[in-house]
Amino acid sequence: MTDHVRYSRQILFAPIGEKGQRKLQQARIAIVGMGALGSALANHMVRAGVGFVRLIDRDFVEPSNLQRQMLYDESDAREGLPKAVAAERKLRAINSGVRLEAHVTDLTWQNAESLLSDVDLILDGTDNFSVRFLINDVSVKHGIPWIYGGAVSSRGMVFTIRPGITPCLRCLFPNPPAPGTTETCDTAGVIGPIIHIVAAHQAVEALKLLVRDEQALDTRLRHFECWYNHDTAMEVSQNRKPDCPTCGQGIWEFLDPADKEPQAVSLCGRDTVQISPSAPQPMDLEQLAKRLAPLGRVEKNRFLLRADIDPYRLVIFPDGRILVQGTQDPSMARSVVAKYIGA
């Protein structure tokens, strides 16, 4: 199949045309989070022919994802595949001409610049503000635009951030909300259509940026409520703050946090604590599986190990990251890991 045939309908769209299609095929993007928004975004970008797409996600496919995360199927959930890996497999079959790069990892201050600073655009498919503020630091520091998107329940928001031109995320939201104070898909639920409304707006803004049609870009913060049919748009292009710590003062609080100790973070609404080492600590999953097998059911693939040790489930990744399911108490999670895995 020739590129001209594959992209013929997109090339016929005048704002893209053949010149724009070449720009798309030369473009490099990163998608952070391969859940509902991220998988929809990746689908759009790969089908549109964006030349290089980096997929970043820390999680694995579970049955509850299948209602809205359109790239995945029951076999992915049965295998417990990392979302980045499952997405890469599906997307490669959709468009073999796109270079895909999957990273099964948590985006942290240690790896954010290496994963995000060499692309033309960053797309937000995450589900938490801490990671978004980290993306914002990289974006402003390296002059890379990014497109914020969020969805929960039947509501969603979209905003395109262009360093030096628009307000950055911290101009609009000075600090991340405290954990547990905002709704999540795991606490308030979510319906599939709002995902695609938000992802569609993110994707079209991405295409505008990548073909360099800046005049067509939306400068507003968009809010959608699809169940009760309420849409609003706030003009925020003049809301850049000279005293903004990030874009005004060049302080990278999230890229260079004061606390660099290993983190134990409760994942809101999931009855799960994630424990992340301060630096990658390679784990021998084969040996660990043998050691944990007498304690309960153990399942392993080359991407992760799951061990059911009543009343907890441990999900262990090769880089040393561990999810402790069955508690929201970080102290308890640390104790469980120390007991069964070691310090």
C-alpha angles and dihedrals in degrees: 000000000000121000090239090059095042095050098030097118092046091049089052088060100095100218088059107030123150093307092053092046090056089051090052091051090051094047128106122207138173125211115203111205123021099208123106099317095034096051091048091048092048090051091054095045096047094046089048090056102247102175102226127023122181114200117204124184137143099200140078132229116272130179092253089062095062095077092071111003097090101190094063134075140188094275090058090053093046091052092044090228119184108254093237091055095045090047093049091053093050095044094048088058090049097051121005090182093071119085109231127194120187123199120188097201146105113257104240140161088266097058107020097096095045091051100040111027098077099057135087096228139014121212121203115226095151130121102215137062098225090067091044091056088050090052088048091055092052092044096053096038093052100030095243119147120231135188118225118211134169136171135182133157102345095323134093144171135206132187132167114220119201113181112238092010109057132029112277122231093268091054088062099032110024095194137015113262115257114267112271095019097097131061119255134189087256094055105031100024126228138231122224099238095064088056091058094043091055095039091049091055091046091048096050091049088050091054091050091052095045094050088042097239093149094162090065095052119118110238094189132097102240125208124189131191106182101179096057095028099243119147124173135178124198120199104226101157091114094049098094109132119216089207095049106135091224112036096018102043104018095235111153101202094162096044091048106031121185090228110062097164122121108283131228108192127181110227104224115245095000102089085232137120121203117211114198123186117232087242130014111282110193113229124206098224092185094057092040091053091054092049095049098040095089090055100057146309114333126191123182139180128169091271103049147349126232120199123183107208105168122278092011139056118211119204109193126190126202092248092060098261113139133193115204108200119195100050140061093196112103092200092054091047091053090050092050091050092046091050098048105022105024134240 
